[in-house]
Amino acid sequence: MKIYLFRHGETEWNRTRRLQGQSDIALNAFGRELAVKTAEALREIAFDRAFCSPLLRAAETAQIILGDRPVSLVSDERLKEMFFGEHEGAAFDEAKQQKSTHPLHNFFCDPEHYIPPEGAESFQDVMDRGRAFLQEQIVPLEGACENVLIVAHGAFNRGLLSAVCGIPLGDFWQLSLPNCAASILTLDKGRFRILEESRIYYADPVNGRP
């Protein structure tokens, strides 16, 4: 079974390099264009099941990719982006440049030592809900489905890949994951394996890393 794990298309907050988290930001026009190009490239793939984060940017991307396929799109809260509490909307570059004075500096620059601000999620929190989603929704599909679509978010998708494939937290940002990029996984006898990383279906990758 193949799992196509996509990041959503571009939003204005992606373009202006702001941390979205669970803030419900819609796709911009370019983000919709990326999703349409991705859908065109995938038109021959018959998705048996489809899941998405309930946040607008992921749900709309999933709907565009699915098109008129007779597949119900299932929204799952566990696929939401990592939550950053009161720091959602923070500028990437400001957080990275301020070093130890900014509560999100380690999130971007030293993930192993990131301590989430009060009320925010840790990397482990995200990995745990990602694992729970896979065990409940995806693993039971093996043997019954050939292709499964999942559309979620940049940090969430990296966390999911880290959790199931044993990627060290220190390497969290090594994987470039542009908007509308797919991580294609296989599931065989309950074991996940990464088949392709950061596959894009348009010309030039955008917003690969914060």
N, C-alpha and C positions, 0 to 999 in steps of 0.2 A: 504494500500500500504506500502511495506517495502522499505526503502532506505538503501543501504549498502555503508556507507561512509568510504572509505579506505584511509589510509596513504600509500605512495609509499614504495617500498622496499629499502634496504640499499644502500647507496653510500659511496664512500671513505671519503667524508666530514662528513658523519654521524659517520663513524668508528673512525675518528680522532677528533671528537667533534668540528667541525667548523660550523659556522652559514652560511647556504646556501642562505636563502632568495630566490631571483629570479635569482641567478646565475644558469646557466643551466648545472647542474652536472648530469651525467648519472648514472644508477645503476652499482654497481660492481657485480662480479660473485656471491657473496653470496646473494646480493639483488635480483638477478634474480632467484636464487634457492628458496628464500622465496616466491617469486611471483608464481613460478611453484607449490610449495606445497600448496599455497593458492588456486590456480586454481583447483588443483586436488580435494581439499575438497569441492569446490563449483560447481563441474561439473554437479550436478543434478538440480541446480537452473537456471531457465529460466529467464534471464534478458530481460526485454522488452525495456529498454532504457539504454544508457551508456554515461557518461560525464567524462571528465578529464581536469586537468590543462594542458596547452600546454608545460610545462617544461618536458624535456626528461624523468626524473625519474618517473614522474607520468604517462605520456603517455605510456611508455613501460610497467609499472606495469599493467595498465588498459588493454593493448593489450594482455598481457599474461593471465590475469584473464578471459577475454572474450573468448580467444581461437578461435574456429571456429564457434561460435554462429553467426547467421545471423543478427547481430545488428550493426548498424553504431555507431562508437565512435565519439562523438561530443566534440570538444575542446572548452573551454570557458576561456577567459582571466581572468574572475573574480575568477577563482579557483586557480590562482597562489598563491604561498607562500607570506607571508608578506614581504615587501620590506624594507631593512635596509640601502640602500644607500651605502656610501663609507665603511661602516663597515661590509659588507658581506665578509665572510671568516674569521671573528674574532673567536678566540678560546673561547669556552664556559667558561672554567675554569678561564682563565685570566679575563674575564669580571666579573665573579662572585666574584673573590677574591679581585679585586681592589676597590670594594665598590663605593663610590660616585665619585671617580676619573675616572671611565670608563663610557662613555655615554650609554652603554648597561647593566650596572649593574642592574638597576631597572627592565629592561625587564625580566631578569631571576629571580630576588629576591624580587621585590616589584612592580608587574604589575600595581597596582592602581596609582603609582606615576611615571610611565614611560613616559618620554617626548622624542619623536622620534627626532633623529638628523635631521638637515636640509635635506630635500628631501626624508626622509624616511616616512614610514606609521605608523600611530598610531593603537592601538587595535580597536578603533572605525572605522577607515577607512576599516579595514579588515572585521569587522562585517557588515558594511553597504553594501559592495559589495557581501558578502555572502548572506545577506537577499535579495538583488536584484536578485541574481542568483536563489534563491529558489522560489521567487515570480514569476519570468518570466518563468523559465524552469521546475520546479518540481511541484509546486502547481497545475498547469493546467492538470497534468497527473493523478491526483486522479480520480479513477473511470474507467480509461482506461488502467492502468498498475498495475501489481502485485509486480514486483521487479525492482528496479532501482539501477544501479551501478554508484558511483561517486568516483573518485580517485584524491586525492589532497595531502595536506601537513600537517605536525604536528601542526604548529602554526595556520594555516588557519582553519584546522578542529576543533581545540579547540575554535577558535573564532566563528565559525559557530554554534557549540553546545552551547556556551555561549549566543549567540544572540537569538537563537530560544527556548532555554530551561531555560533562566533566570539564568544561572550560574554566580555568582558574579565574577568580574574581579580578586578579591583577591584570588580566588580559581582556577585561570587559569591553574596552573601547577599541581594541585592535581590529575588530570586525567593522568595516565600513558598511553601513546599512542605509543607503539612500531612500528617499521617498519612493514608494511603490516597488521596492526591491523585495524579491522573494528568497527566502531560505527554503530550499527544497529538501525535505527529509524523507527517509523511508522507515517503515515500521515492519519488522520481520520477527515473528515469534516473541513479540512484546519488547523488542529492542529497537531503539531509535538510532538512526545514523544520518549524518549530514551528507547529502548527495551533491548539493551545490550551495554556494554561499553568495549572497548579494547579487542574485541574477536580476538584471533589469531588462525591460523590453522597450526601451527608448534610447536615444542617442547618448546623451551626456548625463552622468549621475549627479543628482543635486542633494545637498544636505546629508552627506554620508556620515559625518561625525559632528558632534557639537563643538 
